[in-house]
Amino acid sequence: MATAGGAKALGMDRLIGSLQTGKRADVITVSMSAARQTPLYDAVSHLVYVTRGDDVRTTIVNGKVLMKDRQVRTLNARGVVADANRLSQRVREAVGRK
């Protein structure tokens, strides 16, 4: 219901809602080997209640691989950190701390 039913309710079931050739999809792969996931009795329950963001290995959005094997492919990590550090001075100034 969360995927096919939601897509149908939005009138978008021809484009999204199931993994089929020609449809848009966002997909992640998740590692289930962390100690917190042992023992694994119910994979769905573990995905919902145990798995954390750092368990995500690969992220694909509308067919584009954004992260593979935990390596972000769409950002320049050094550039992001440099921008954050540069902009932090503006934040300090905005809140009155230099």
C-alpha positions in Angstrom: 0.0 0.0 0.0 2.8 2.4 0.7 4.1 2.2 -2.9 1.6 0.8 -5.4 -1.4 2.1 -3.4 0.1 5.5 -2.9 1.0 5.8 -6.6 -2.5 4.8 -7.6 -4.1 7.3 -5.2 -2.0 10.0 -6.8 -2.9 8.9 -10.3 0.8 8.2 -11.0 0.7 4.4 -11.0 1.9 4.3 -14.6 5.1 6.1 -13.6 5.8 5.0 -10.0 4.8 2.5 -7.3 6.4 -0.7 -8.4 9.8 -1.9 -9.7 9.1 -2.3 -13.4 10.9 -1.5 -16.6 10.2 2.1 -17.6 9.0 3.3 -14.2 10.8 5.7 -11.9 12.2 4.2 -8.7 14.3 5.2 -5.7 16.1 2.2 -4.3 18.6 1.6 -1.4 20.7 -1.4 -0.5 21.2 -2.0 3.2 23.8 -4.0 5.1 22.2 -6.4 7.6 25.5 -7.5 9.1 25.9 -5.1 12.0 26.0 -6.5 15.5 22.8 -4.7 16.4 21.0 -6.7 13.6 22.0 -10.0 15.1 20.1 -12.3 15.4 18.0 -11.6 12.4 14.5 -13.1 12.9 12.5 -10.8 10.7 14.2 -8.8 7.9 11.3 -6.3 7.5 11.1 -5.7 11.2 14.8 -5.1 11.3 14.7 -2.7 8.4 12.0 -0.7 10.3 13.1 -0.8 13.9 16.9 -1.6 13.9 18.5 -0.4 10.7 20.1 3.1 10.8 21.2 5.4 8.1 24.8 4.3 8.3 23.7 0.8 7.3 22.7 2.1 3.8 25.3 1.0 1.3 24.0 2.2 -2.0 21.4 4.8 -3.0 19.8 5.1 -6.4 17.3 7.9 -7.2 15.3 7.7 -10.4 18.0 5.4 -11.9 20.9 7.6 -10.9 23.5 6.1 -8.5 24.1 8.8 -5.8 26.1 6.6 -3.4 27.7 3.2 -4.1 29.5 1.1 -1.4 29.1 4.1 1.0 31.0 6.4 -1.4 28.9 9.5 -2.4 29.3 10.0 -6.1 27.4 13.2 -6.6 29.2 15.6 -4.1 32.7 16.8 -3.7 33.2 16.0 0.0 36.1 18.4 0.5 34.2 21.2 -1.3 31.1 20.7 1.0 33.3 20.8 4.1 35.1 23.9 2.9 31.8 25.6 2.1 30.4 24.7 5.5 33.5 26.1 7.2 33.4 29.3 5.1 29.7 29.8 5.8 30.0 29.1 9.5 31.6 32.6 9.9 28.4 34.2 8.5 26.4 32.2 11.0 28.6 33.4 13.9 28.2 37.0 12.7 24.4 36.6 12.4 24.0 35.4 16.0 26.4 38.0 17.3 29.4 35.7 18.0 32.7 36.4 16.2 
